[in-house]
């Protein structure tokens, strides 16, 4: 029977540096569709990539503040146009 210390040392020294990431086909397709969806969303919104990326990484309070700012801008434009 092996010594417990040897077993611990064996598993402690295993490195994942040589492992290759394997994604099943459906995961690859899902990631591609997600990337396409996000690109389409940015295009629909008309936001520059850097703005859309920045906004998507903000906390909920900042997103809410930007949303409120845009709504106020919309109200201002409605008042001017009509």
Secondary structure per residue as TSV (DSSP state, phi and psi in degrees):
chain	resnum	aa	ss	phi	psi
A	1	X	-	360.0	136.9
A	2	X	-	-72.7	151.8
A	3	X	-	-70.9	139.1
A	4	X	H	-58.9	-38.3
A	5	X	H	-61.9	-39.9
A	6	X	H	-63.2	-41.4
A	7	X	H	-64.9	-44.9
A	8	X	H	-61.9	-44.7
A	9	X	H	-61.4	-40.9
A	10	X	H	-59.0	-50.9
A	11	X	H	-73.5	-29.0
A	12	X	H	-67.9	-32.1
A	13	X	T	-92.8	4.0
A	14	X	-	-71.0	132.9
A	15	X	-	-112.0	140.3
A	16	X	-	-96.3	9.5
A	17	X	T	-63.8	-29.8
A	18	X	T	-90.5	-4.9
A	19	X	-	-75.4	142.7
A	20	X	-	-105.7	131.7
A	21	X	-	-71.7	132.0
A	22	X	-	-121.1	121.8
A	23	X	-	-112.5	125.6
A	24	X	-	-60.9	158.1
A	25	X	H	-54.0	-39.8
A	26	X	H	-67.5	-29.3
A	27	X	H	-70.9	-42.1
A	28	X	H	-61.1	-46.2
A	29	X	H	-63.6	-40.1
A	30	X	H	-62.0	-45.2
A	31	X	H	-63.4	-37.7
A	32	X	H	-66.1	-44.0
A	33	X	H	-65.1	-38.1
A	34	X	H	-64.0	-44.6
A	35	X	H	-62.1	-41.3
A	36	X	H	-65.7	-41.4
A	37	X	H	-60.7	-46.6
A	38	X	H	-63.8	-39.4
A	39	X	H	-63.8	-41.2
A	40	X	H	-65.5	-39.4
A	41	X	H	-61.8	-44.1
A	42	X	H	-62.6	-40.3
A	43	X	H	-66.2	-42.5
A	44	X	H	-62.8	-42.0
A	45	X	H	-72.0	-21.8
A	46	X	T	75.3	19.2
A	47	X	-	-87.6	146.0
A	48	X	-	-65.5	152.6
A	49	X	H	-57.1	-41.5
A	50	X	H	-66.8	-35.9
A	51	X	H	-69.1	-46.7
A	52	X	H	-62.2	-41.2
A	53	X	H	-65.3	-44.8
A	54	X	H	-59.4	-48.8
A	55	X	H	-62.9	-38.4
A	56	X	H	-68.1	-18.8
A	57	X	T	-99.6	7.3
A	58	X	S	-86.6	160.6
A	59	X	-	-77.0	165.6
A	60	X	H	-57.6	-35.0
A	61	X	H	-64.5	-42.7
A	62	X	H	-66.8	-41.9
A	63	X	H	-60.5	-40.9
A	64	X	H	-64.4	-41.3
A	65	X	H	-64.5	-42.1
A	66	X	H	-64.9	-41.3
A	67	X	H	-60.8	-45.2
A	68	X	H	-62.9	-41.6
A	69	X	H	-61.1	-44.6
A	70	X	H	-65.5	-39.1
A	71	X	H	-63.9	-39.8
A	72	X	H	-64.0	-40.0
A	73	X	H	-62.8	-41.1
A	74	X	H	-60.9	-44.0
A	75	X	H	-64.0	-39.4
A	76	X	H	-62.7	-43.4
A	77	X	H	-67.1	-38.3
A	78	X	H	-61.8	-41.0
A	79	X	H	-65.6	-35.5
A	80	X	H	-76.8	-40.6
A	81	X	H	-72.2	-41.2
A	82	X	-	-93.6	360.0
